[in-house]
Amino acid sequence: MTILFTESLAIRNRWANLSQTLSDYLFPFLEPGLNVHRQKAVIRQLLKQTNKYMERVGKALGIQEEVNTYAARHSFATIPLRSEVPVAFISQSLGHTSLKTTEDYLCSFEDEQTKKYLNNLL
């Protein structure tokens, strides 16, 4: 079962393909039958456009840090981790099929934070 906030439901209801066919994608960017190379190209272009829009929003809001999908996913994972949310819940939220994947993912963030702390000492 997936639980969505009201705002998330509104986005899904406005933009998503609401057909009941399990083979359909939720959003209409990918289509069944695309080869792997075409899927990757479409996803890469979609991420590029999304990051461009996120950067504009960040600038409009006066945010100095990078605002992009990587930073959003990073925040989505690290904020619950630092709030002592169970790693299994974070793993499920990120869509990982393996807890090990999530642990490796979160570990890389902690390495980044450690480097940042050490750089502040210089």
C-alpha positions in Angstrom: 0.0 0.0 0.0 1.3 3.5 -0.9 0.4 6.4 1.3 0.5 9.8 -0.4 0.1 13.3 0.9 -2.8 15.4 -0.4 -0.4 17.5 -2.5 1.2 14.3 -4.0 -2.2 12.9 -4.9 -3.1 16.2 -6.6 0.0 16.0 -8.7 -0.6 12.4 -9.6 -4.3 13.1 -10.5 -3.3 16.0 -12.7 -0.4 14.6 -14.6 -0.4 10.8 -14.3 -1.7 8.1 -16.6 -4.5 6.8 -14.5 -5.3 3.7 -16.6 -5.7 0.5 -14.6 -3.3 -1.5 -16.8 -0.3 -2.7 -14.8 2.0 -2.5 -17.8 1.4 1.3 -18.2 3.8 3.8 -16.7 2.5 6.2 -14.1 3.7 9.3 -16.0 3.6 9.4 -19.8 7.3 9.9 -20.4 8.1 6.2 -21.1 6.1 3.9 -23.2 5.9 0.1 -23.3 8.2 -1.2 -26.0 11.0 1.3 -25.8 14.4 -0.2 -25.9 16.8 0.3 -23.0 18.9 2.9 -24.8 15.9 5.0 -25.7 14.5 4.7 -22.1 17.8 5.9 -20.7 17.9 8.8 -23.2 14.3 9.8 -22.3 15.1 9.6 -18.5 18.3 11.6 -18.9 16.5 14.4 -20.8 13.7 14.4 -18.3 16.2 14.7 -15.4 18.0 17.5 -17.2 14.8 19.5 -17.7 13.6 18.8 -14.1 17.0 20.0 -12.7 16.8 23.1 -14.8 13.4 24.0 -13.4 14.4 23.1 -9.9 17.5 25.4 -10.2 15.2 28.3 -11.3 12.9 27.7 -8.4 15.8 27.6 -6.0 17.2 30.9 -7.4 13.7 32.5 -7.1 13.6 31.4 -3.5 17.1 32.7 -2.8 18.5 29.3 -2.0 22.3 29.4 -2.4 22.9 25.6 -2.4 22.4 23.4 -5.4 18.8 22.5 -6.0 18.4 19.4 -8.2 17.0 15.9 -8.2 20.2 14.5 -6.6 20.1 17.0 -3.7 16.4 16.3 -3.3 16.9 12.5 -3.1 19.9 13.1 -0.8 17.8 15.2 1.6 14.9 12.7 1.4 17.3 10.0 2.6 19.5 11.8 5.1 16.8 13.8 7.0 15.0 10.7 8.1 18.3 8.9 8.9 19.4 11.7 11.2 15.9 11.7 12.8 16.5 8.0 13.6 13.9 6.7 11.2 14.5 2.9 10.6 16.7 2.2 7.6 14.2 -0.3 6.4 11.6 2.4 6.0 14.1 4.7 4.2 14.9 1.8 1.9 11.3 1.2 1.0 10.7 4.9 0.5 13.6 5.1 -1.9 12.3 2.1 -3.9 15.4 -0.1 -3.1 14.8 -3.8 -3.3 17.8 -4.5 -1.0 18.6 -3.1 2.4 22.3 -3.4 1.5 21.8 -0.9 -1.4 20.2 1.6 1.0 23.0 1.1 3.6 25.6 1.7 1.0 23.7 4.7 -0.3 23.4 6.2 3.2 27.0 5.4 4.0 28.2 7.5 1.1 26.3 10.5 2.4 27.9 10.1 5.8 31.3 10.1 4.1 30.4 13.3 2.3 29.3 14.9 5.7 32.5 13.7 7.3 34.6 15.3 4.5 32.6 18.6 5.0 33.3 18.6 8.7 37.0 18.0 8.2 37.2 20.7 5.5 35.6 23.1 8.0 38.6 22.4 10.3 41.0 23.7 7.7 
